[in-house]
Amino acid sequence: DWSSDVCSSDLKFLMCNEIALIADRESLTQAQIARRAGIAQSDVSRIVNGVVKDYSIWRLMRVLNSLGKNVLIDFADADEGQGRVITHFRGD
């Protein structure tokens, strides 16, 4: 069984990793990301280095939005018994 903290940390880490990948792919500096997202460059540094505890999922979603990414949340019936959290990243 996953606790909500473990699940939340995993999701935040995946989001931080996606932000770092976008920065690398688009050759964006931390300062450029900070300007787009309206956050401090020091926050971007922590995010791209996977320091997730200080950032909410919502804040990371806003950073991804500022980098041109949609964040989709979908609900579906479980096949059997208790549902689970599934992450899915669509490639560019």
Secondary structure as the mmCIF struct_conf table of DSSP 4:
data_model
#
loop_
_struct_conf.conf_type_id
_struct_conf.id
_struct_conf.beg_label_comp_id
_struct_conf.beg_label_asym_id
_struct_conf.beg_label_seq_id
_struct_conf.end_label_comp_id
_struct_conf.end_label_asym_id
_struct_conf.end_label_seq_id
HELX_RH_AL_P HELX_RH_AL_P1 SER A 4 ARG A 25
TURN_TY1_P TURN_TY1_P1 GLU A 26 SER A 27
HELX_RH_AL_P HELX_RH_AL_P2 GLN A 30 ALA A 37
TURN_TY1_P TURN_TY1_P2 GLY A 38 GLY A 38
BEND BEND1 ILE A 39 ILE A 39
HELX_RH_AL_P HELX_RH_AL_P3 GLN A 41 VAL A 48
TURN_TY1_P TURN_TY1_P3 ASN A 49 GLY A 50
TURN_TY1_P TURN_TY1_P4 LYS A 53 ASP A 54
BEND BEND2 TYR A 55 TYR A 55
HELX_RH_AL_P HELX_RH_AL_P4 ILE A 57 SER A 66
TURN_TY1_P TURN_TY1_P5 LEU A 67 GLY A 68
BEND BEND3 ASP A 79 GLN A 82
#
